[in-house]
């Protein structure tokens, strides 16, 4: 599904998206109005519409940005075959967590907008991003199981939800009950704990 923006936004579109994301980070999607955005950028609303003809196009532009920040990096980490699978999984979750904290839970805000919207274009776009993330992690877990690095038992799709679900929970807390010390513990303690829980120890899968 293509968005109303180009694959490579113009410098002016990038500037508008920067301001749009800042408004969403500060006040949620309810803060993103064309009037407020135009004032933030220093445009008239008419000028804004020359770059993004609708609010849908603007949100799709943010989803494109999210895909580049999140899914692009997840795929890049997953492809680092010289690293153990468990280390790649840990890096993926840490990156996901970093995006959530730096952008004030933007992924979960866009997901919420798409999920309650009757706009099929927005919903399909978010589904595509989530599906790409889920399948990348599933494939990585399956690789780890095949190599004897990740425990067998739970299917890859179930374990993938564990690795994507933990950051989603953090995103909700970060937005509603921000607690930097807790978020630091999440990164320092919980992520390694989750990874260790699926790591297969030497001899664990051997049959005597």
N, C-alpha and C positions, 0 to 999 in steps of 0.2 A: 504494500500500500504506500503510495507516494503522498507526501505532504504538499501543502500549498507553497512551501518555501522550496528553493533550489537545494540540490544536494550540498552545494557549497555556498552558504549564505554570503551575500555581499557584505563589505565592511559596515555599511549602515545597518543592515539587518542584524549583524552580530552585536552592534552597539545597542540596538533596541532590545534584543534578547537579553543582554547583560542587565539592562534596567528592569525588564519584565521579571527576570529571575530574582533580582534584588527585592522587588515588591512582594513576590510570592514568599520569599524567605522571611520577610518582615511580618507580613500580615495574612499569609495563606492566599489561596486563589481568589477569595472574596475581595482582596485588595487590588486585584488585577483588573482595572477598568481602563478603557481606552483613554478616557479623560485624564486619569491619574498618570498613566504611562506617558501620554503625550507631554504632560507637564514635566515629568521627570526627565525626559529626553530633551525637552526644549522645542518640541514640534507643536503644530496644530494637529487636531485629530484628523483633519483631511490629509495632512502630509503623512501621518502615521499609516493611514490606509493605503497610501501608494506603495508602501513596503510590505505591509501585511493586510490584505484586503478584508480580513475578518478576524474575530477573536479565535475562531477555530484554527486559522492559519498560524496565529501567534502561538497557541498551545502546541500545535504540531511542531512548530519550530523549536519549542522548549523540549519536546519529546525527542526530536532529532539530536539536540544537544545532550540530553540525558543518555541516549543510546551511545553516543560517541564517548562520553565520560565513563559510563558504567559497562555496557556490554562489550564495547571495543576492547577495553582493558581486560575484562574477564577472559575473553577469547585469547588475547595475547598471553596472559599468564598461563592459561590451560595448555597453550602450545609449547611451553618451555619444557620439552621432553627430557632435558638433561637433569631436571630437578625431580625429586621424589614426588609422587602424587599427593601425599599428605602435606608437603610444603606448599605445593601449588594451591591446594584447597585453602590452606591457612592464609596465603597471600590474597586469594580471591575474597574471602570474607573480610579481611582487614581493609582491602580496597573499597569494598561495598560500604563498610562502616565509615570509612573516611569521607566518602561522598555524602552519606547521610548527615554526618556531623558538620561538614563544611557548608552544606547547602540547606541546612535547617529542615531535614526530612523531605526534601523536594521529591524524591522518587515516590514516597508514599502519598504525598499530596496529589501528584499527577495521577497516580493509580486510583485514588479515591474519586477524582474528577471524572476520569474515564469510566469507572465502574458504575457510577450513578447517572451518567449522561445517556441520553437517547441517541447521541451522535455516533453512528456506526463507524465513522472514519476514526474518531478519537479512540473508541474502544478497540478496534482492530489494530490500531497502531500500538497501543499499550500491550495488547495481547502478544503482538509480534516481539516486542522487547522482552517481555517476561518469558515467552516461549524460548527465545534465543538464550537467555540466561539459564533457564532450567535445563535445556538440552545440553548446553556446554558443560554444566556441572555433572549432569547425569553421565555423559560420555566420559568425563574425567574419572568419576567414581568407578565406572565399568572397567576402565583401563587399569585402575588401581587393584580392583578385584582380580582381574585376569593376571596381573603381575604378582599377586600375592601380597600386596602392600596394604590393601583395605579389606576389612573383615567381610566375609560372606554372611548371608542371612537376610538382612533387609535388602530389598531390591534397590537398584541405583536411583529410581525415581523417588523412593521414600527417603533415602539418605540425602538426596538433593534438596528436598524440602526442609530438612534440618539445617542445611548450610545457607539456604536463602531465607528461611523463616526467622532465624536468630537476628539478622540485621533488620528485618521488618519489625520485629518486636522492639528493637532498640529505637527505630525510627518513630514508633508511636510514643514511646516514653520520652524521647528527646523533644518531641513536639508538645506533649501534654504535661510532662513532669520532668523538666530538664534537671539533670543532676550530674555535673561533670565528673565527680569522683566515681560514681557508679559506672559512667560510660568508660572511664579509664580502666576500671576493673574488668569491664566487658572485654576490652581489647587485650588487656594484659593476662587475664586469668581464664575467662570463659571461652574465648576462641581457641586457645591451646587445649583446653579441657575437651571441647567438642572434637577437635581434630584427633587428639589422643584416644578418644573413645571409639573411633572407627579405624584406628591404625592397627594392623595385624602384627603382633609380635612374632619374632622368629620362632618357628616350631609350632605356632598356635594352630595352623591349618594342616599340620602333618598328620598322617595316619600311621600309627605304630604297627 
